[in-house]
Every structure is written in C-alpha cells, then in structure tokens.
Amino acid sequence: MRKILQPEGWPRPKGYANGIMATGKMIFTAGIIGWNEREEFEHKDLIGQLRQALISTKAVLAEAGAKPEDIVRMTWYITDKKEYTENLAEIGAVWREVLGKVFPCMACVQVVALIEDAAKIEIETTAVIPD
C-alpha cells in the first residue's frame, strides 16, 4: 500500500511529495554518486553525474525487485546550489528519462564537498515494495 500525504489546502508540490505512507518490504541505498559500475566518472558536469547516479540507483533497487515507482524518499547532496538551480529544466528531463513520473519525498542539501573529489551529487534512496 502506498498513499501520497497531501494536507488539505496545501499547494501541490512540483516534482516531489510532501509525504508518503507505505507498507511492504523496505529497500535502502547507500549514497550513490555519479560514477559508473567501474567507479569511473564519465561526466564532470552535474547533469551527466545525476543521470549516472539515477541509473545506478535504479540498478541497485532492481536487485531487490524494486522499480522506480517504489521509491518513497530521496536525499540529494549537491556541491553547487547555483549549478543545480540553473539546470532545473534539464534535471527534470533526466529524471523523467531515467525514472519516469515518480514523485517521492525529497530533500536536497548543498554540502561543501563529497568524499570523492570529482563527485557533484550523491543520492540516498528508500523504496518500499508493496506487500
């Protein structure tokens, strides 16, 4: 079971949910960055790294039988707020390309740096496969 939590009178969020109630098998990912399965960065830009991080997230979730629509929460750690805000349209396009029309609860936090110096984004994900 999965239910979007949208309090009456609140404006509908764009691209995410305020809350989700779900029951089932829970899957958690580690912080996934924008490198490939060989731990090599193919892209230096945020958009390229985001695409790869989402593809990798999708692959990890698939190991448990989860699909993008099972994602209930994501936390994004980014190193450059300006690069993020200047690329929102492209971020949305990459999101739809890789995950489709999925709108989990989300938080996005700018950090000074990530452990891998070349990383521009790190994503933690929680998914729930319905019972």
N, C-alpha and C positions, 0 to 999 in steps of 0.2 A: 504494500500500500504506500502511496506517495500523495501528499497533498501540499499544494502551494499555500503558504500562510500570507494572506493579504488583508490587513485590518481595514475595516470599513472606513471610507473617507480618505484613505492614504492614496497619494498619486501612485500609479503603477510604475515600478522601476523599469528602466530601459536596459535590457541585456543581462539582468540578473533577477533573483528573487529575494525579498526581504527575509523569508523564512520558508523552510520545508519540513514537513513531518513525514517520516518514512519508517517502515518496518521491513525487516529482512536481514540478509547477510551483508555485513559491512566490510568494505574494502578501503584501505588507506594506502596512499602512495607516499614515498619519501619525497623530498624536494627534488623535482626533476628539472634539469636545466636544458639549454638548447644545443646540446651536443648529440651526435648520432650514437648508434649502438657500439661503436668502437671508441667512444669517448673523445671524438674529434669534432671541433667546431667547423662546420661548413659555411657558416654565416657569421659576420661580425655585427650585423645590424639587429635591432630589436625584433623586427617583423620576421626575419629568417629564423632567429632563435626561438621566437614564440611558436612558429609553425612546427619546428622540430620538437619543442617541449610538449606541444599538444599531441603530436603524432606518437611520441614516446609514452605519454600519459595514457593514451588510448591503447597502446600495446600492452602496458602493464595491467590495466584494467581487464583487458581481454583474457589475460592469463587466469583470471578468476571467473570468467564468463560474463563480465560486466560490459555494458555498452555505454556510449556517451549519455544516453537518456537516463542512466542510473546514477549519474553524478549529482550529488546533492550539495556539495560545498567545495570551494577552491579558495586558496590563499595564494596571491601572486606577490612575489618580492621583485621589485624592479630597481635598477640602479640609476635611472634617469627619468624623472617625472615629466620633464619637458618633451623628451623623445616619445614618451607614452602618449601624452595629451595631443601632441601634434600628429599622431598617427592613428587616432581612434577609428576612423573610417576603414583603414587598412586592417587594423586589429579585428574589427567586426567581420570583415570579409574573410580573413584567415580563420577566425573562429567558426564561421558558418561552413567554410570549405572542409575543415577537419572534423568538427563535432556536430554540425547541423544546428537545428533550432533547439538548443538545450540552454536553459537559464537557471543555473544553480545559485545558491547563496554564494556571494563572493566578497572578498576583501582584497585590496591592492595597496601595498605598502612600499614606499621608497626607502631603500636602505643605502648605506654608504658604499658597501661593496658586498659581493658574494665570495664564497671560498675560492671558486675557480675565477681567476682574474679576468678571463675573457667573457665570462657569463654576464648577460644583461638582464636575465629573468630566471626565476626559479619558482616552480609551481608545486604546491601540495594539494592533493585531491582526496576527497572522501566520496565514495559511491555506496549505494545500497541496492542490492539485487532483491526485488520483492520476493516474499515467501510464496 
